[in-house]
Amino acid sequence: MRIVDIREKTFPIASAIRNAYIDFSTMTCSLVAVVTDVVRDGRRVVGYGFNSNGRYSPGALLHDRFLPRLRDAAPETLITDDGNNLDPFKIWRTLMTNEKPGGHGERSVAVGVVDMAVWDAVAKIEGKPLWRLLADRYRGGEADDRVFVYAAGGYYYPGKDDEKLKDEMRSYRDRGYRVVKMKIGGAPLPEDLRRIEAVLSVVGDGANLAVDVNGRFDLETAIAYAKALEPYGLFWYEEIGDPLDFGLQAAMAQVYKHPMATGENLFSMQDARNLIRHGGMRPDRDWLQFDCALSYGLVEYLRTLAMLKDHGWSWRRCVPHGGHQLSLNIAAGLGLGGNESYPDLFKPFGGFADGYAVEDSWVRLPDTPGIGFEAKADVLTVMRELAE
């Protein structure tokens, strides 16, 4: 068997929303199709991958460096020893040929896109949903039959007042989400507190609301917000400062007693390890948001999970960023703590399989082979246009 073609296309996922740090007016996304010569159920097997929101399309990196390496590789160097399937680990090593360690940046996003497509193809060739394949390989066959998800939204938006913010949150609750998340840090503290209280009037207990700063605060501002947020008992206080400012994160652990979350902008096992070593994260209450689609893919994510185990962390403390089906499969197959969801944003790439309702912030996965894109009509249309 062999890879016969690799295709990439950049798509706009722009909108007028903004968080505390960036707006999404020019946001883009890469879609990759890895075409194989394997046929299942009368169709050629194609694996699909894309990058999570918040990082721009790595299309230039893919075309300049990473896709040529795969195209130039001898086919037998990319498959399992028995020749029956693609080998994600061999493919990962080929992608990273002549890449120096460190400086992970956007390179990790490019590799993550291809890695997602490879795992999709691998599971399709085996005729299994990816969550089942992962459970069989790494968890003794044990898989979760449902995954915790929360609805991410609450962005700043032109003309969006408190009533519209409340309407948005009601819509998530109506669709089965108990826990929701909103953006803060893009307005003065009194205004953000008013917005938080507006959302709490919809979701009730603070344990049903997470807030996200997107890395905006210095230590003084972070502490001021922490003191104001403390009485609410929120689900979590997310990405308070620069993602690489482990000193700030460690200081906040001494100030804020409730759960915190971070990690979505750490793009390697080594950066994740530095967070665990130096960031003061508390394994009894804090949450880790590493997103495999932005951080070299599932191959690297497995290394990150192994590191966490070595440092005494439960994988249940991982709730990946991104709201995509790959992380949902990983959560079910490897036993993570949940997954983010974007019910209304970043279409068609965000969201889960059609016909699987969220119930009290839990969702089930389809038995569709691969990541499950074939069970999501809007994204499948775009994917097959690229592949065929």
N, C-alpha and C positions, 0 to 999 in steps of 0.2 A: 504494500500500500504506500501511498505517497501524497504529499500536498501538490496539487496541480496548479493552483493560482492563489494569490493573496491580493485582496482589493481593499482600498480605503477611500472614504468620502467624508468630507467635512460638512456638517449640518449646522444651521443656526438654531439655537435654543434661547434666543434673546427675549427679554421682557423688561418692563419698566420697574420691576421690583428692585429693592436695594436692602442690604444689611448695614451693619455699622461700619463696614470697611469698603465694600465695592457695590456697584450697581451691575445689573445683568443685561445692559442694553446692547452689548456686542458679544455676548457669550456664545461659544461654539462647542461642538462635540464631534469627535471622530468615531466613525463606524467602520469596523473591519470585518471582512468575510474571509475565512480560511476555507478554501474549496479543496476537498479531497477526492480521490478516485473511488472511494467506498460508496456502495449503493445500499440503502436500507429502505424497505417498503416502496421500491420503485423510484426513489429519489436519491440523487447524489447527496452525500453528507456534507453539509456546510456548517462550520462553526462561526458564531457571531460574537463580537465584542464591541464595547464602547466605553468611553471614560465617564466618570461621574461628573456631576455639575460642580461648578465653582472653579474649575481649571479649564483653560481653553484647549481646543483641539491640538493634539501633538502631531498633526498631519505632516508638517515639514520634517520633524525628526523621524517619523516613520518612513517617509520616502527617501530621506537622505542616508539613513544609517541602518535602521532595524529591519525593514522589509527586504532590502538587498541582501542582508546576511542570510535570511531564511531562503531566499530564492537561489543563492549561490551555494548553499550547503548541499552535500551529497544526501539524497533522500534517506539512505539507510542510517544516517547519523541523527535523524529526527524521530525515529520510531522505537518502540519497545524491542527488547532483545528477542522476543519471539516473533516479531514482525507483524503483530496483529492489531496494533493501535499506535497512535501518536504518543510520544513520551513528553509530557509537559516540562519535565526537568531537563532533558536534553535540549529541547527547543529553547528553554530559558537560557541555558548556557551559551547556545549559539547566538541568541539575541545580544547577550552581554559580552561577546568577544571583543577584546581590545577596549573595554570600558574600564576606566580607573575607578577605584573605590572612592566613596564620598561624593559630595556635590550632587545629591540625588535629584532635586529639582523636577523639571518637566520630563526628564528622561524616564523617571519611574512611571509616569502616566502613559507614555508611549508603550513601554513594555507591558504595562497592565492591560492595555486594550487588546494586544495580541494574545496575552495569556488567557484572558476571558474567552476569546474565540477558540483557543486551543482546548480548554476544558469543556466547552460546549460540544466541540466535535468529539472529544474522547468519550464523553458520556453517551452521545448519540451512537457512536460506533459500538459501544457495549450494550446499547438498547436500554439504558437506565436513566432515570432522572438523576441529575448531578448530586442531589442531596442523598440519594440512596447509594450511589457510587462512593461518596465520601464516607458515609457511615460504614459501609462494608470494608473500605480500605483502612480507616483510621479509628474506628470506634466500635469494632467488634460487631458490626451490623446494627447497632442501636441508633435509631434516628428519632428526633422529636416529631410528633405528628402535627404540631402547630408551632408558630413562632410569634413572640410578642412584637408588636409594631406600634409606633407612635406617629402621629400626623405632624409633619413639619410645615410650618407656614409662618404667619404673623409677620411678614416682611413689611418694611416701610414702602409705601406706594403713593403716588400723587393723588390727593383727594381722599385718601383713606382715613376716615375719622374713627372714633372709638366704636360707633355703631356698626360700621362696616367690618371692623376687626371682630366684633362680637358675632356678626352674621357668619363670617368665615369660620370661626371656631364652632358655632352651632352646626354648621354644615359637616364638619369633621365628626362631631358627636353623633349626628344623625346617621353617618355612614359607619358607625361602630367603633370609633376611636375613643377610648377613655382618656388616654394621655395625649396631650398636644404640646407643641413647642412654638415659641415666638421669638422674634429678634428684639434685642435691646442694645443700648449703647450708641445708637444713631441719633439720639435726641437727649436733651437734658434730663437729669435724674428725676425731677418732679414729673415730667411728661411721661417718662417710661413707667414710673410707679402708677400713674393714672391708667396707662394702657394695661399694665399687669392686672390692676384691680378690675378693669373692664372685662378682661378674659376670665378672671376668677369668678366673676358674677355668672359666667356661663358654665365653667367646668367644675365649680365648687371648690373642693379641697385643693390646697397647694400641691399636694402629691400628684395631682393630675396635670401639672404645668411645669415644663422645662423652659429655661430661658437661655439664649445664645448670644454671646457678645462678638463672635467671629474675630477674636484676637485683638480687640481694639484698645483695651485699657492699660494704662500704666498702674503701678502698684497703689498709688494714692487713690485713684479713681476706683480701682477694683475693690479696695477696702471700704470706700464710701458706699458703693453699691451693695457689698456684702452685708454691711450693717443694716441697710434698708431692706434687703431681701430676707434676712434671717427670720423675721416673724412669720413669713408666709409658708415656710417648710416646703420649698419647691422640690419637684422631682429631681432636677439638677440645675446647676449654674455652670454654663458651658463655655469653653475656650475663652477664658477670661482675659489673658494677655497673649503676646506673641507666642506662637506654638513652640518656639525653641527657647523661650525664657523659662527654663526649669526652676530658676531661683524664685521668680514671681509665683509660679505654681506652688512651690514648696512653702513659700510664705503664706499663701492663702490657706493652705491646710492648717496653719496655726490660728487662723482668724475665723474661718467659716466652718461651722460644725456639720452642715448638711452636705449632701452629695454634690460633687463636682464631676465634670466630664471634659475630656479633651483627647486629642490624638488624630483628628481627621486630616491634619496637615503635617503629619509625620510620615515620611514616605519610604522608610526602610526598617528592617529589624533593628539595626544599630541605633537609629533615632528613637524607636520605641523603647529600646533597652535603656537609653539615657534618661528617658522620662521616668521609667520605673526606678532607676538607680538614684536620680537626683531631683525628681519633681515632687517628692513628698506625697505621691498618690497613695490613697488608703484602700487596701484591698477589701475592707469590710463594707465600704459604702460608695466609693468612686467608680466611674465608668470610663471605659476605653473605647475610642471611636475610630480606630484604624480602618481605613477603607482600602481593601485589596485592589480595587480598580484604579486607584491613584498611586499605589505603592508596590509596583512591580508584579502585581497579580497574586494569585492563590499560591504559587510556588513560594514566594517570599512570605506570604501571610502564614503559611504553615511553619516557617522558621520563627516568625514572631510568636505564634501560639506556643511553640516549644520553649522559647525564651520565657514566656509568661509562666509556664508550668515550672520551669527551673527556679523562678523567683517567688513561687508560692501563690501565684494568682490563679483563681478559677477562670476558666474560659467563659463562664456565665457573666462575668463582669464586662464582656465585650459586646457592644451594641454598635455595629458599623454605621458610618456615615454613608450617604449616597442614595438610599431608597431604591436600589436596583435588585434585580432578581438573582444576581450572582451571590451577593451577601445573604439574601434570604435562603438560598440553598446551603450556603456554608453554615448559617445559623442552625438550620434543621439537621444537617448531616453531622456537624461537629459539636453541637450542643452549646452554642453561644447564648447570650442573654437576650437577643432580639435583633431588631433591624429598624432603621429609619424608613419613613414612607413620605412621599410627596404626592398626595392625592390629586392635586390640581396643577402641578408645575412640571416643567422640563419634559413635556410630552414630545414624541411618543416614547421616550426612553425611560422615564420614570414610571413607577407603578408596577403592579404584579399581575398575575394571570387573570384573565376574564372569568367571571362567574364564581370567584372565591371571595365571599363577603368577609369583612372584618367584623369580629364579634368581641366586644369588650376589650379591644386592642390586641386581639389574637387573630392570626390568619393561617390557613392551611395551604399546602402546595400541591400542584398537579402531579400526576404520574407521567407526564410527557417526557420522553427522553431528552437529555441535555439540560440546559438551564431553564427551559420552559418558555422560550420566546414564541414557539409555535402555538402556545395557548394564550397569546396576547396579540390580538388582531392588528392593532394600529402599528405596533413596532414591527411585526412580521412583514407587513406590506412593504415597509421601507427597506427592511433587510433583504427580502427576496429581489427587490428591484436592483440592489447593488450586486447580488450574487448571480442573477440570471440574465 
